[in-house]
Amino acid sequence: MTTNISLIETNLIDEKVEIVIRQTNYDKDLALEKLKEHNFDEVATIRSYLGINEKKNIKPVKSINQEIYKQLRYKLDSNMKNYQERVENGEVKKIV
């Protein structure tokens, strides 16, 4: 059986509670309770309050150029798809 034990100084707890109080509408007791739920991580507590979900399974970009060309291909593909739909609907005459 594993237990999560975190060591934190009491003056840091007070600082973290103040940070959470400033960024949310929690009172001191509720802020301390929410900090305990999030292992005294004030950023996670504020994200939870705002309803921001933590992103998981993000694929890292290998290089800037790869991301640029990926975005260009996506934009060109979507524009061609929109153009083809407009041609089929008769909104645009097909260029030969």
N, C-alpha and C positions, 0 to 999 in steps of 0.2 A: 504494500500500500504506500503510495507516494503522497506527500503533502507539499503544498507550495508555501514556502516560507520566504517572506521578503523582509529585508532589514531596511528601515528608513528612519532617518532622524526625525524627532518630533517637531523641530522647527521647520523642517521641510514639509511636513504634513500640513502645518498651518499655512505655509505659503501656497501649497497646492490647493488647499481648500479655498483660499482667497482668489486664486486664479479661476477656479471653477465658478465661484460665486459671481465674479465679474463678467464671465462669459455666458452665464445661464441665469435663470430666475430661481435657482435653488437657494434654500436657506442653508445655514451652516451645518445643521444636522443631516439634511438630505445630501448635501455635497460630500460630507464625510462618508456617508453610507455608499453613495455611488462611486466614490474613489476606492473604497474597499472592494466593491464588486469588480473594478477594473484594475486591481493590484496597484493602486496609487499612481496610475498613469493618467495625468490630467488631460492629455490630448485625447486619449481613448474615451474618457468620460465626456468630454465636450462633443466629440464625434457622435457618441451614443445619444446625447441630448438633441443634437441637430438631425439625427436620423441618417447619418452618412455611414454607409456600409463599407467595410474594409474590402478592397479589391484583392482578389486572389486569382491565381493562375494567369498572371500577366506575362505574356511572352516578351522577353527583352528584344529590343531592336539591335541588330548586329552592327549596323553602321548608319550614319545619317543618309548616305546616298541610297541605301536600300529602302529606307523609309520614304525618301523623296520619290523614288520611282514607283514604289508601291502606291502612294497617294495619287501620282499621275495616272497610273494604269486604272485605278479605281474610278477616278474622275472621267477619264476618256471612255471607259466601258459604260458608265452610267449615262453619259451624254449620248453615246451611240444608241443605247437602248431607248432613251427618250425620243431620239430622232426617228428610229425605226417605228416606234409606236405612233408618232405623229404622221409619218408617211402612210402607215396602214389605215389611219383614220381619215386620210385625205386632207389633213391640215397643211401639209407641205408637199410640193411636187418633188418627186424623186429626180435627183440630178444624175444624168447619164454620163 
